[in-house]
Amino acid sequence: MKALFACESSGKGRRAFRKAGIDAYSCDLLDADDGETKYHIKADIRTLNLSVYDFMFAMPTCTRLCVSGARWFSKYKQEQEEAIKFFMFFVYAPVKKKAIENPIGIMSSVYRKPDQIIQPWQFGHGETKATCLWLSNLPKLVPTNIVVGREARIHKMPPSPDRWKKRSESYDGIMSAMAEQWGLPDQTKGETK
């Protein structure tokens, strides 16, 4: 299996899948946070030949799509149209097994409702951050480690120059669950289309 993590500079998905023995790569306009150069592709994802990948997890920018920014939608119509177009690029990407991730937002009405909404606290992190998953030929993720104490740390994050990056970062527990549950061909029974 050859896997791609689109719009990922943290490397968390790539590392989780590589740890599970999967040939995984990350791609972003930014350098990899962990300094990886062999398995991180610094490029616009739209320039890659995506048909060579068996699996893709896409994390398109959510700034103009999520409900937390709804009050600004009318001010950024053009940027929102571009964000929708970018999201839809992943919907039509020629990768058989894929998941597109985004917070609760307008894609539920512009495109369709997500197949699943997950929380970090379902995968070993004591935080709340509702994350929608639109799945193609993949089963829903099964929670692996329910945490009782939960905090809205992401929501309460103070302003800073890199707040956008910190707010969008993936969780190791979720990425590990994906590697375990979606990483091997026989683990994709009960697929959603």
Residue pairs with C-beta under 8 A, 6 or more apart in sequence:
1 22
1 23
1 54
1 55
1 183
1 184
1 185
2 22
2 23
2 24
2 25
2 52
2 53
2 54
2 55
3 14
3 17
3 22
3 23
3 24
3 25
3 53
3 54
3 55
3 56
3 57
3 183
4 24
4 25
4 26
4 27
4 48
4 50
4 53
4 55
4 56
4 57
4 95
5 13
5 14
5 17
5 24
5 25
5 26
5 27
5 56
5 57
5 59
6 27
6 28
6 45
6 56
6 57
6 58
6 59
6 60
6 90
7 27
7 28
7 45
7 58
7 59
7 60
7 61
8 14
8 26
8 27
8 28
8 57
8 59
8 170
9 26
9 28
9 30
9 31
9 32
9 33
9 40
9 165
10 33
10 34
10 169
10 170
11 26
11 32
11 33
11 34
11 36
11 40
12 169
12 170
12 171
12 172
12 175
13 24
13 26
13 57
13 170
13 175
13 178
14 24
14 25
14 26
14 36
14 39
14 40
15 34
15 175
16 24
16 172
16 175
16 176
16 178
16 179
17 24
17 175
17 178
17 179
17 183
18 24
18 39
19 176
19 179
20 179
20 180
20 183
21 183
22 179
22 183
24 39
25 39
25 40
25 41
26 32
26 36
26 39
26 40
26 41
27 40
27 41
27 42
27 43
27 45
27 48
28 40
28 41
28 42
28 45
29 42
29 43
29 44
30 42
31 40
31 42
32 40
32 42
41 48
45 58
45 89
46 89
50 56
50 93
50 94
50 95
51 94
51 95
53 95
54 95
54 96
54 97
55 95
55 96
55 97
55 98
55 182
55 183
56 90
56 93
56 95
56 97
56 98
56 99
57 98
57 99
57 101
57 178
58 90
58 93
58 98
58 99
58 100
58 101
59 100
59 101
59 102
59 168
59 170
60 83
60 86
60 87
60 89
60 90
60 100
60 102
61 83
61 86
61 168
62 83
62 102
62 103
62 105
62 168
63 69
63 79
63 83
63 164
64 72
64 73
64 76
64 79
64 80
64 82
64 83
65 80
65 83
65 84
65 87
65 102
65 103
65 105
65 106
65 107
66 102
66 103
66 104
66 105
67 103
67 104
67 105
67 106
68 103
73 80
73 106
80 106
84 106
84 107
84 110
87 100
87 102
87 107
87 111
88 111
90 98
90 100
91 100
91 111
91 134
95 136
96 136
96 137
97 136
97 137
97 138
97 182
97 188
97 191
98 135
98 136
98 137
98 138
99 133
99 134
99 135
99 136
99 138
99 178
99 182
100 133
100 134
101 131
101 132
101 133
102 131
102 132
102 134
103 129
103 130
103 131
103 132
104 117
104 130
104 132
105 132
107 114
107 132
107 134
108 114
108 132
111 134
112 134
114 132
114 133
114 134
115 133
115 134
115 135
115 140
115 192
116 132
116 133
116 135
116 140
116 141
117 130
117 131
117 132
117 133
118 130
118 131
118 133
118 141
118 143
118 174
119 127
119 128
119 129
119 130
119 131
120 126
120 127
120 128
120 129
120 131
120 171
120 173
120 174
121 127
121 128
121 146
121 147
121 150
122 143
122 144
122 145
122 146
122 147
123 143
123 144
123 145
123 171
123 173
123 174
123 176
123 177
124 144
124 145
124 147
124 172
124 173
125 147
125 171
125 172
125 173
125 174
126 147
126 149
126 150
126 151
127 150
127 151
127 152
127 153
127 154
127 171
128 150
128 151
128 152
128 154
128 155
129 152
129 154
129 155
131 174
133 140
133 141
135 191
135 192
136 192
136 193
137 188
137 191
137 192
137 193
138 182
138 188
138 191
138 192
139 181
139 182
139 188
139 189
139 190
139 191
139 192
140 190
140 192
141 174
141 177
141 178
141 181
141 182
142 177
142 181
143 177
144 173
144 176
144 177
144 180
145 173
154 166
154 167
157 163
157 166
157 167
160 166
180 187
181 187
182 188
